[in-house]
Structure formats: structure tokens, C-alpha cells
Amino acid sequence: MTDLLPCSSSPSASSVTTHRKYRFATQVVTVDNSDDPHNAASVPIYQSATFKQKTAGGGGDYDYSRSGNPTRTHLENHLAKIMGASRALAVTSGMGALDVITRLVRAGEEIIAGDDLYGGTNRLLSFLASSQNIKTHHVDTTCPDAVLPYLDPAKTRLVLLETPTNPLIKICDIPTIAQQVHAVCPNALVVVDNTMMSPYLQRPLELGADISYHSATKYLSGHHDLMAGVIGTRDASVADQLYFVINATGCGLGPFDAWLLLRGVKTLAVRMDKQQASAVRIAEYLEQQGFKVNFPGSRSHPQYELHKTMADGPGAVLSFETGDIGISERIVEAAKLWSISVSFGCVNSLISMPCRMSHASIPSHIRAERSLPEDLIRLCIGIEDCDDLLEDLEMALMSAGALPGLEPKHA
């Protein structure tokens, strides 16, 4: 990470200070627990709903876990550090995080969002339009100029971006869009779903976004053993507004899940390094077989260079088209190591057809309007041996008739 201080081969005592900023892999595994009275090596789980007060007027740091819990505080402080945020907030799911963010939008105001979005995001935005009179303009956010006609200083409240998008893996120019939005609509907030990249590879707040959020169920946790969402903000006043919603609605993350997430995030860098290295090989293999592959680590990706300016790696999610829905179904069902499952970011590899699963809630005519191929297969690469993944994928392709006349052979 080039923005961090280089290590000195023989640092003097005076050159090492408590303010030194370490590289990401060091920061993410190092959790500050200096306030623990027993010097525990791991942050304790404060599995308590309430906290005793010393006076009749209360006033302690914690009183009720809906409002705050020491375990959650340690998690949020750690996440703020790795996200480059002024403050981070942890809630019960990624969609819960987006729901909290959209509470900043009032009836009659508007949202601008992409036309290639996670199905759950599309469902929430549709609900807001029908029940709260909050209109969303869906545009091609991979083209910054496509956002401009919809910017209204009086109405635009949020500009919601995914990059890479899910599941077509398109790239949005965060700095350019953020600059445009802030110039035309000073009161609007640029919000980036950074789930697919994680803070290890991309930090939207450093690129001009106002809010970055994650489904922490995925890469931040890494093991699919908890549900969580994370919100990070550049401005502390925005975080205060979001915290008010969290406290009022009671969607803050519980202490045990906060502890699980704090444990899981420590291995983010080593997991992601392994996962994206395998993803590069798998994308290359699929391209060699003639499939249309969507992956920002491929030089054939139309926004390969743009992605490199914002992110430190391609990530480990890719999608590809077979040209035939039946073939795609057979590939997915023939795979053995690849579990058929929604979601991504787990240590285990997953395979799915988004139009049948994660994006099935988007009506078919809207999927067609947005050019979302029904035969699309999404691969989410885990930490298994890459040769095993390639062999299993190749056997599934052959079994499905996607590689007619070819003998098993992988790169």
C-alpha cells in the first residue's frame, strides 16, 4: 500500500512513534484493546443487554446494548480505521445498512442509482418509490455523464453506486461522479456499496464518496457464519444522523456477532490475496475457452485501466455467459466443489445463476431492459487449491456440453 509509511531497516527509537501508520495487512490484524482492565489478548464479548450505573442519573459510557455495547464499539473503531472513515457503524445486515442510509431521504426527494444492482438493493428502492414517494432514477453509472441530467439541487439526496457492479462487474468512476454531484448538488451524498472490493482493495471515502457501506456477511467476515452490515462516513455529522436511526430502530449489531466479525476481518488480507489470485487464473481459463467473461482483472475488460486507478486488485468475483440457459443450468448443477449459493466473499467457492437466485426479485422485463443475460453464471472464488477448482469447473463445463469434443485440460 503506497500511501503508508515505508518500513525502515533499522529504525531508531526516536523514529518509531505511536502515530505510525502501518500497511493494511498489519492494520487489519491489529485491534486496539488497550482499555481492557485484564489485558485480554482478544476483545471480550460483552454479552449483556444492560449496564449498571453508578448514580441515580446514570451517565455511564453504556446503559443499554441497543444504544451501544463495548464489543461493538471496538469493532466499529477498528472498521473505521481500515475504511479510512471518521466513524463506522455496525448493523445487522448489508441491506439493513442501506435501509439506514436511505432514512436520510425524505418523501419527494430522489435517488440516482445504477442499472446493474444487487437484487435486494433494487427491491428496497422499489419499495421506497411505492410507499414513501422517493423516486429512483436508474442510469448507467459507468458513464459519469449519464448521471448529470438527473442531478437536481432541490431533489437529489443520494447517488448510489456499486463498483464493480453486481453481477455484470462494470466499473463506476467514483472520483469523477463524486466531483460532479458535489458541484451541482452540495446537499447530496455519494454512497458506494464497496462489498465486492472490501477496504483492502478499495476505499471509496478516499476517492470522494461521502458514505461507504458493506454487507459484512461477505468478505469482512469471510466465513458466512454471521449476518452484518457496516457503514463508514467521511463526515462525523452524517454518522451522527445514521447513528440516531440505528439507536431509534434497534438494528445495531449484537455483541456476539460483533465479536465474530472482529475475529473474521483480521484475516481479510490473506484471504483476499489467495482468492483474487485464483480468480485471475479462472478468468483466463474461461476466456481461453471462448466465453465472454466479466472480470476487472482481465485486460479485455473495457474499464480495466479505470479500475486500476481506484482499486489495488480485481477482487474474486467474476461472471460469464454461455449463450444458452440450459447449458448454464447444467454447469451450475454439475459442479461439485462449487456450492450453489447466493452471496460471495466466503472461504468456499460459490456458483450461481443470478437471474434465478440473487437477482430473481427483479422482474424479468426489467432484467431484459437492463441487458442482464438470463444465462449468466457468477463465480465467487474461495481459498481452495486453484487447480482443484479449475478441474472441477472444467468437468462441469464438459458434462454440460459447453466444451464439445475437448478433453479435460486446464491452465
N, C-alpha and C positions, 0 to 999 in steps of 0.2 A: 504494500500500500504506500504509494509515493508521497501521500500527504502527511505521513508520520515521521517523527524524528528517526534518523538512522542510528543504529547501534554503534557505539564506539568500541573498538577492540580492547582498549584498556582504559575505561573511564575512571577519572579521579573521583574522590569522594565528593568534591565540590560540584562536579558536573552532573551528579545524579540528584534530582530533586523530586519532591512528591508531585510536582506538576508535569512530570514527563508523560508524553502521550505515546503509548505503545502501539504496535501494529495490531490489526484487527484480531488475528488469531490469539494474541496474548490478551487483548482487552476482553474478548468474549468469554474466555475461560476464567477470568479473574473477577470474582464478585467481592465487593467491599462489604465486609461483615464486622467492621471494627467496633460497632456499638454493642456487640453481644456480650453480656456480662460473664459468660462462661467460656468465651473464646472458642466457640464451636467452629469446627472446620467447614461445616455446611450450615447454611441458613436454616434455622429451626422452622418447623411447621407450627404456627400459632393457631391450632385448631380450636378456636374459641369464637363464639358468637358475640360475647360481650366482654368488657374490660372494667375491672374495679376502679373506682375513682377515690381520690384522697380527701376530697371535700364535698360538701353538700352541693356546691355549684358546679361540680365536675371539672372540666378544663384539662383533662389528661390528653396525651397525644392521640389515644384511641379510646373510643367508647363502645362502638358497635361495628361489626365487621362489614355491614353494608356500606358504611361510610369510609372504612379503611381498616387495614389489617397489616401488621408488621411484615408478614411474609410477602404480601402483595406489594408493599412499599419497596422492599428490597428488589423484587422483580422489576417493578416499574423504573426504579432508578438505574438498574442495570440495562434495561432495554433503551432508556433514553440515551445512555452513554453510547451504545453501539449503533443507534439510529441517527445520532447527531441531532437529537431533539432537545428542546428546552424542557419538555416534560413528556412522559409516556404514561398511558393509561391502559390497564388490562381489564378486559371484559370476557364474557362467557363464550363468544364465538366470533368468527370473522364477520358474519352477517350482523351480529349484534354490534360490532364496531361500526359498520356502515350505517346501521339504524341510528346509533347515537349521533353520528356525524350529520345525517340528514335532518335531525331535530333542530339544526341551526337554520333550516329553510322554513320560511313562513308561507302560508297559503297565498297564492298569487305570484310568488317568486318562482324562478326557473332554475333548472339544472341542465348543463350541457354534458353529454356523455358519449362514449364511443358507440360504434355499431357492431363491435365484436366484443361482447362482455360475457362474464360468467353468468350462467342461467339464474342463479339466486339473486344477483345484482339486478338483472332485468326484471325479475319478479317483484322485488321491492320497489323499484322505480315505477313500475306499472301500478302498484298498489297506491303509491303516493299520488299519482295522477288521478286515479279514480276516487280516492277517499279524502284527499287533502287539498285538491286543486293546486298541485305542484307539478308543473309540466316539465318533461324532459325532452330535449332535442337530441336525437341520436344522429351523430355525424361521424365521418371518417376522421377520427382524431390523429391518424397517422399523417394527415395533411394539415399542418397548422392553419393554413388559410381557410380551411373548411369551417373552423371554429368562429372566425371573425364575423360572418353575417348574423350570428345568433347572440353575440355579446350585446347586452343591454344594461347600461349603468344602473337603471332603476329596477330591473327584474333579475338579472343573473346573480345567483348566490353561490353556486358551486359549479366547478368544471371538473368532472370526474374522469380520470384517466386510468387505463391499465396499460402497462408496458413491461414485458411483452403482453399482448392481448391473449385472451383465453377463449377459444382453442387454436386460433389461426396464427398465433405467435407473430403478430405485427408489432411494429415499434413506433412509439409516440415520442416526439421531440419535446421533452419536458421543459428545458430552458426556454425555448422559443415560445411555446404556448403559455408558459407562466408569465413571460415578459409581455406578451400580447394582452393577456387577461388583466394583469395588474395595471397596464397602461389605460385600458378602456373602462374597466370596472374595478375601481380601487377597493370596493367593499366585497368583491367576490373572492372566494377561496379556491385555490387549485388543490385538488385532492388526488392522490395517487395510490392505487392498490398495488403494493410492492410485494405481494405474496410470492409471486413466481421467482423473483430475484433474491429476496431476503436482503437484510442490511449488509451482508458480507459482500455481495456483488453490486448493489446499487443503493444509493441513499438519496431519495428524491428531495429531501429537505435541503440538501446541499446543492441541488440543481434548480432551486427556485420554487418548489412546491410549498404550500402552507401546511398541509396535513399529509402524512403518510400512514397507511394502515395495512395490517396483515391479518390473514387467517393464520394465527399462531399454531393452529392444529397441524399445519403443514411443516415447512422447513424449520421454523423456530423450535418446534417441539421435536420433530423428526421421527417420531415413533408411532404416531396415530393412536396414542393411548390417552388423549385428552382433547377437549374442545376449548378453544380460547381465541380471543381476538386482541389485537394491540393497536393502539392509536398513538402516533407521535406528532407533535406540533412544533413549528418554529417559534410561534408567539405564545407566551405564557398566558395571555388573556384569553386566547382561543381555547387553550387547555382548561382554563377555569370554567368556561361555558360548557365544555364537554363533561367535565367532572360533575357539574351541577346535575346534568341529565343522568349520569351514571348513579349518583347518590340518590336522586329522586326516584329512579325506576328500579334500582336494586340489581343492576346487571353486572356489578363488579365481580371479578374472578375470585372464586373461593380460595382459601389458604392452601388446601392440598393440591389443587390444580396449579396454583401459582408456584408451589414448590416443584412440581413435576416439570413445569415449563422452564423454571430457572435451572433445573438439572439438565434438561434436554438441550437447551440453547448453547450450553458450554461446548458441545461437540459440533456446532454448526459448520465451522470452517473445514474440519477434517471430513465431515460427511459430504459437504458440497464439492470439495475438491475431487473426491472419488466419483461422485455422481456425474458431474459435468464432464469429467474426462471420459467416462464410459459413454455419455450421451454423444460426444463428438464422434466416437468410433461407430456408434449405431447409426447416426445420421449419415455418415459417409457410406456405410454399407447399404442403406436403403437407397441412397442416390445412385450408387453403382448398379443397383437392380432396376433402375429406371423409374422409381416412384417420385412423385412430387412431394418434397419434404419441406416442412416449415420449421426452421431452427435458426436462431440468430448467430449460432456459431459456424454456420455454413457460409462460405464465400458467395454462394449462389443466392443467399437471402438479399432481397432488394435494399434492405436497410442495415446491412452488415456493418458498414462504416459508422452510421449514426449510432447504432447500439454500442459500439466500442468507445464512443466519446462519453457515454453515460455510465456504462457498467464495466466491471472488472472481470466479467466472464459471461458465457452464454446461458448458464443455468442447465437444468437437467430435464426439461420438458420439451417434447417435440411432437409434431403431428404429421401425418402423411396420408395421401389419398391413393386409393387402389383403382378407382374408376368403376367400382361395382359394389353395391351394398351387400350382396350375398357373399362375395369374396371377403369383404371386411368382417362380416359376421363370423365366417368360418375361421378367419385368422384369430380373432379375439377368443373364440371358444376352443381353438386347438392349442393355444399357448398353455404351458404348464407352470413355468417359473413366474410368468407374468400373471398376477392376480387380476381378475375382472373387478374393477372397483372405481368408484368416483374418488375425487381428491388427488393429491400428489404431495411430494415432499417427504414421503416416508422412506425408511431404510430399505424397504422392499419395493420391487418394481411392480408397476401397475399398468394395465392396458384397458382401454375402453373406447366406445364409440360415443362421442359427446352428444350427438343428436338423439341418442337413445337413453342417455343417462344424465350427465351433469347439465345439459342444455335442453333436455326434453320439455322443460316448463315453458320454453319459448315456442309459441305457436309455429307450426310448420310453414305457413305462408310468410311469416316474418323471418324465419331462418332462410327461406329462399330469397327474400328481398335483400338480405344481408350477405348473400353468397356464402352461406355456411354449408359445405358439402355434407350430404347425408351419409356418404361412405367414409368420412374422415375417421381416422384412428388416432387416438392420443396415447403416447407412451410417456410414462413418468419413471425415470430410471433411478434405481436404488443403488445399494452398495455391494451387490453380489459380484462375483467374478464376471467380468465383462465377456469373456469367452463363453461362459455358460449361457449368459443372456443372448448372445448372438446366435449360438447353436439352437437354443430353444425357439428364438424368433424365426430362424431360417426353417426349422422343421414345421412351424405353424404356417409359414408362407407356402411351403411346398404342399402341405396337407390340404390347404385351402385352394390350391390350384393357381396361386399367384405367381409361381415361378415354374411354368410348364417346361418340362424337358431338362431341367437343371438338376445336377447332383448337389448335395449339401456341400457348401464351401463358403466360409465367411472370412472377412478381413481380420 
